[in-house]
Amino acid sequence: MRENSLDWKEYEAITKYIYETLGKEFGVTIEGYGITCKVEGRSGSFHQIDVLTKQSNGVHQFRTAIECKCLKNKVTKGTVMKLVSTIKDARIDKGVIVSKSGFASGAVNFAREYNIGLVELREAQENDFQEHSKEIHIGDLNLNSKVRITRPQILNIDIGNNQSIEIRDEWDYYNYIITLKNQTKIPLLKYVNEFRNEVNLQNKKGKIINKHYEIPNANLFNKKSLTTIEINEIIFTGQLIEIDASQSLSFKLVDQVWLIMKSIFEERVFTFSESGLIVERKSK
């Protein structure tokens, strides 16, 4: 078994894997996770969500925001209050806090009142094995998937006068705000998503598609460089591309319990091997 050396990035990735795996039979999928997972609230603020899941009952979709705390100290009431505020502003249905070091009593009481799930996820210690076995019966696991997916690709964003917007990664879109003539502010991402939907609807792989937006006497503001440019139009150029998303994964499954997860309110306990196998331990 490895030493107690989880960092916050690994902790988030493990949490994502666990909820993705446990939720499959209930139709739970991961909508996003990590530092790039941001949700805009009714206030106009963007909230970073460590792991964001979604689930559909056939009529409605429900989203859950999972906050990961890989800290030495117990989670306090303040952390729970912040998550309550976040899910309310972002119109997310449920909140869960996953903590490596447990929860202070004030946090537990506040979470119970506001229906916030509390989960302790930590590395196994020797005294845990008075209650749970050190071993999980496993073998070798090989996973192969052949998947090809299509997605819209933006090739260029022309803003007139031989100028264009340079986008290096998805987060760059959030840096731009367009102020219309009537002073209405619109994120560039709104136009980006509308164009992507248009490319998807046309469903013509490899065909170059253009879409022109007239926005006379507007200003384009870059929040990163703090610069403003006068614009009258935006012209998107893009295409639908096909991506090979096939995966071939091989796990050498070990026989040691690595992590223990306890859901405080649901009173469920799971153990995990370092290879990723999950076993629920039944209460006696």
C-alpha positions as CSV (number, residue, x, y, z in Angstrom):
1,M,0.0,0.0,0.0
2,R,1.3,3.5,-0.9
3,E,2.2,6.1,1.6
4,N,-0.3,8.8,2.6
5,S,0.7,11.2,-0.2
6,L,-2.5,12.2,-2.0
7,D,-2.4,15.7,-3.4
8,W,-5.5,17.8,-4.3
9,K,-5.4,17.1,-8.0
10,E,-5.2,13.3,-7.5
11,Y,-7.9,13.6,-4.8
12,E,-10.3,15.3,-7.3
13,A,-9.5,12.8,-10.0
14,I,-10.2,9.9,-7.6
15,T,-13.5,11.4,-6.5
16,K,-14.6,11.9,-10.1
17,Y,-13.7,8.2,-10.9
18,I,-15.7,7.0,-7.8
19,Y,-18.8,8.9,-8.5
20,E,-18.6,8.1,-12.2
21,T,-18.3,4.4,-11.4
22,L,-20.9,4.2,-8.6
23,G,-23.4,6.3,-10.6
24,K,-23.3,4.3,-13.9
25,E,-26.2,2.0,-13.0
26,F,-28.3,5.0,-12.0
27,G,-27.5,7.0,-15.2
28,V,-25.2,9.5,-13.5
29,T,-22.5,11.0,-15.7
30,I,-19.8,13.5,-15.2
31,E,-20.6,16.9,-16.7
32,G,-17.2,18.4,-15.8
33,Y,-14.4,18.4,-13.2
34,G,-11.2,20.2,-12.3
35,I,-10.1,23.9,-12.6
36,T,-11.8,24.3,-16.0
37,C,-15.2,23.2,-14.7
38,K,-17.0,26.5,-14.2
39,V,-20.7,27.3,-13.9
40,E,-22.3,30.8,-14.3
41,G,-24.7,31.8,-11.6
42,R,-27.7,34.0,-11.7
43,S,-25.5,36.7,-10.2
44,G,-23.3,36.6,-13.3
45,S,-20.4,35.2,-11.3
46,F,-18.6,32.0,-12.4
47,H,-18.3,29.2,-9.8
48,Q,-15.5,26.6,-10.1
49,I,-16.9,23.1,-9.3
50,D,-14.5,20.3,-8.5
51,V,-16.8,17.6,-9.8
52,L,-20.1,18.3,-11.5
53,T,-22.5,15.3,-12.2
54,K,-25.8,15.1,-13.9
55,Q,-28.6,12.5,-13.9
56,S,-31.9,12.4,-15.8
57,N,-35.1,10.7,-14.7
58,G,-36.4,10.9,-18.3
59,V,-38.2,14.2,-17.7
60,H,-35.8,16.4,-15.7
61,Q,-32.0,16.6,-15.3
62,F,-30.5,16.9,-11.9
63,R,-27.0,18.2,-11.2
64,T,-24.8,17.7,-8.2
65,A,-21.8,19.8,-7.3
66,I,-19.1,17.9,-5.4
67,E,-16.6,19.9,-3.4
68,C,-13.3,18.0,-2.7
69,K,-11.3,18.9,0.4
70,C,-7.9,17.2,0.6
71,L,-6.9,19.0,3.8
72,K,-5.3,18.0,7.1
73,N,-8.0,19.7,9.1
74,K,-11.7,18.9,9.4
75,V,-14.1,20.8,7.2
76,T,-15.9,23.6,9.0
77,K,-19.3,25.1,8.7
78,G,-17.9,27.9,6.6
79,T,-17.2,25.5,3.8
80,V,-20.7,24.1,3.9
81,M,-22.2,27.6,3.8
82,K,-20.1,28.5,0.8
83,L,-21.3,25.4,-1.1
84,V,-24.9,26.2,-0.2
85,S,-24.5,29.7,-1.6
86,T,-22.8,28.3,-4.8
87,I,-25.5,25.7,-5.7
88,K,-28.2,28.3,-5.0
89,D,-26.7,30.9,-7.3
90,A,-25.8,28.3,-10.0
91,R,-29.2,26.6,-9.8
92,I,-27.6,23.3,-9.0
93,D,-29.9,20.7,-7.4
94,K,-27.6,19.1,-4.8
95,G,-24.3,19.6,-3.1
96,V,-21.8,17.1,-1.6
97,I,-18.6,17.7,0.2
98,V,-15.9,15.0,0.1
99,S,-13.3,15.4,2.9
100,K,-10.0,13.6,3.6
101,S,-10.0,14.6,7.3
102,G,-13.7,14.5,8.3
103,F,-16.0,17.2,9.4
104,A,-16.4,19.5,12.5
105,S,-19.7,19.1,14.4
106,G,-20.9,22.5,13.2
107,A,-20.4,21.5,9.6
108,V,-22.4,18.3,10.1
109,N,-25.3,20.1,11.7
110,F,-25.4,22.8,9.0
111,A,-25.1,20.3,6.2
112,R,-28.0,18.2,7.6
113,E,-30.2,21.3,7.8
114,Y,-29.5,22.3,4.1
115,N,-29.4,18.8,2.7
116,I,-25.7,18.8,1.8
117,G,-24.2,15.4,1.6
118,L,-21.0,14.7,3.6
119,V,-18.6,12.0,2.6
120,E,-15.3,11.1,4.2
121,L,-12.8,9.7,1.7
122,R,-9.4,8.9,3.0
123,E,-6.5,6.4,2.8
124,A,-6.9,3.3,4.9
125,Q,-5.1,3.0,8.2
126,E,-4.2,-0.1,10.1
127,N,-7.0,0.4,12.7
128,D,-9.6,0.3,9.9
129,F,-9.0,-3.4,9.4
130,Q,-10.6,-4.3,12.7
131,E,-13.8,-3.6,10.8
132,H,-12.9,-4.3,7.2
133,S,-10.6,-6.8,5.5
134,K,-7.3,-5.7,4.2
135,E,-7.9,-7.6,1.0
136,I,-10.2,-7.3,-2.0
137,H,-10.4,-10.4,-4.3
138,I,-9.4,-9.2,-7.8
139,G,-7.6,-10.2,-11.0
140,D,-6.4,-8.6,-14.2
141,L,-8.7,-6.1,-15.9
142,N,-8.3,-5.1,-19.6
143,L,-10.7,-2.5,-21.1
144,N,-10.9,-1.7,-24.8
145,S,-13.3,0.7,-26.4
146,K,-13.5,1.8,-30.0
147,V,-15.3,5.1,-30.2
148,R,-15.4,7.8,-32.9
149,I,-17.1,11.1,-32.0
150,T,-17.8,14.3,-33.9
151,R,-17.5,17.8,-32.5
152,P,-17.5,21.3,-33.9
153,Q,-14.1,22.9,-34.4
154,I,-13.7,26.7,-34.6
155,L,-11.0,27.6,-37.0
156,N,-11.1,31.4,-36.9
157,I,-13.0,34.3,-35.2
158,D,-12.8,37.4,-37.4
159,I,-13.8,40.8,-35.9
160,G,-13.2,42.9,-38.9
161,N,-10.4,45.3,-40.0
162,N,-8.1,42.3,-40.6
163,Q,-8.3,41.4,-36.9
164,S,-9.1,38.1,-35.2
165,I,-9.5,36.7,-31.8
166,E,-6.8,34.2,-30.8
167,I,-8.1,31.3,-28.7
168,R,-5.5,28.9,-27.3
169,D,-7.8,26.9,-25.0
170,E,-11.4,26.7,-24.0
171,W,-11.0,29.1,-21.0
172,D,-9.9,31.9,-23.3
173,Y,-13.5,32.4,-24.4
174,Y,-14.4,33.5,-20.9
175,N,-12.0,36.4,-21.2
176,Y,-14.1,38.3,-23.7
177,I,-17.2,40.4,-23.1
178,I,-19.1,42.2,-25.9
179,T,-20.9,45.5,-25.0
180,L,-23.7,46.3,-27.5
181,K,-24.7,49.8,-28.5
182,N,-27.4,49.9,-25.9
183,Q,-24.8,48.9,-23.2
184,T,-26.0,45.3,-22.9
185,K,-23.1,43.0,-22.0
186,I,-23.0,39.6,-23.7
187,P,-20.2,37.0,-23.2
188,L,-18.4,36.0,-26.3
189,L,-19.2,32.4,-25.3
190,K,-22.9,32.9,-26.1
191,Y,-22.0,33.5,-29.8
192,V,-19.5,30.6,-29.7
193,N,-22.1,28.1,-28.4
194,E,-24.6,29.3,-31.0
195,F,-22.2,28.8,-33.8
196,R,-21.2,25.4,-32.5
197,N,-24.9,24.4,-32.4
198,E,-25.2,25.6,-36.0
199,V,-22.2,23.4,-37.1
200,N,-23.7,20.4,-35.3
201,L,-27.1,20.9,-36.9
202,Q,-25.6,21.0,-40.4
203,N,-23.9,17.7,-39.6
204,K,-21.5,17.9,-42.6
205,K,-18.1,16.6,-41.6
206,G,-15.2,18.5,-43.1
207,K,-17.3,21.2,-44.7
208,I,-16.1,24.8,-43.9
209,I,-19.0,26.7,-42.3
210,N,-19.2,30.5,-41.8
211,K,-21.6,32.5,-39.7
212,H,-21.8,36.3,-39.6
213,Y,-23.1,38.4,-36.8
214,E,-23.8,42.1,-37.3
215,I,-23.2,44.0,-34.0
216,P,-22.8,47.7,-35.0
217,N,-21.0,50.1,-32.7
218,A,-20.1,47.4,-30.2
219,N,-17.0,47.0,-28.0
220,L,-15.0,43.9,-27.3
221,F,-13.4,43.8,-23.9
222,N,-10.6,41.4,-23.0
223,K,-10.7,40.9,-19.2
224,K,-7.2,39.4,-19.2
225,S,-5.4,42.1,-21.1
226,L,-7.8,44.9,-20.1
227,T,-8.1,46.1,-23.6
228,T,-11.2,47.3,-25.6
229,I,-11.7,47.1,-29.3
230,E,-14.5,48.7,-31.3
231,I,-16.2,46.1,-33.6
232,N,-19.2,46.0,-35.9
233,E,-19.3,42.3,-36.7
234,I,-18.1,38.8,-35.7
235,I,-17.5,36.1,-38.4
236,F,-17.0,32.5,-37.2
237,T,-15.3,29.9,-39.4
238,G,-15.4,26.3,-38.4
239,Q,-16.2,22.7,-39.3
240,L,-17.4,19.4,-37.9
241,I,-14.5,17.0,-37.3
242,E,-14.4,13.4,-36.3
243,I,-12.2,12.3,-33.4
244,D,-11.0,8.8,-32.5
245,A,-11.8,8.5,-28.8
246,S,-10.9,4.8,-28.6
247,Q,-9.2,3.6,-25.4
248,S,-7.2,0.6,-24.4
249,L,-6.7,0.4,-20.7
250,S,-4.9,-2.3,-18.7
251,F,-5.0,-2.5,-14.9
252,K,-2.9,-4.7,-12.8
253,L,-5.3,-5.2,-9.9
254,V,-3.7,-5.3,-6.4
255,D,-5.2,-7.0,-3.4
256,Q,-4.8,-4.2,-0.8
257,V,-7.5,-1.9,0.4
258,W,-6.2,1.6,-0.3
259,L,-9.1,4.0,0.3
260,I,-12.2,4.0,2.6
261,M,-15.2,6.1,1.9
262,K,-18.0,6.7,4.5
263,S,-21.2,8.5,3.6
264,I,-22.1,10.2,6.9
265,F,-25.8,10.6,6.4
266,E,-26.5,7.5,4.3
267,E,-24.2,5.4,6.6
268,R,-22.7,3.5,3.6
269,V,-19.1,2.4,3.6
270,F,-17.0,1.5,0.5
271,T,-13.5,0.2,0.2
272,F,-11.2,0.7,-2.8
273,S,-8.2,-1.0,-4.1
274,E,-5.5,1.1,-5.8
275,S,-6.4,-0.5,-9.1
276,G,-9.9,1.1,-8.9
277,L,-12.1,-1.8,-7.7
278,I,-14.9,-0.8,-5.4
279,V,-16.6,-2.9,-2.8
280,E,-19.5,-1.9,-0.5
281,R,-19.1,-3.1,3.0
282,K,-22.5,-4.1,4.4
283,S,-23.4,-2.9,7.9
284,K,-23.6,-5.5,10.5
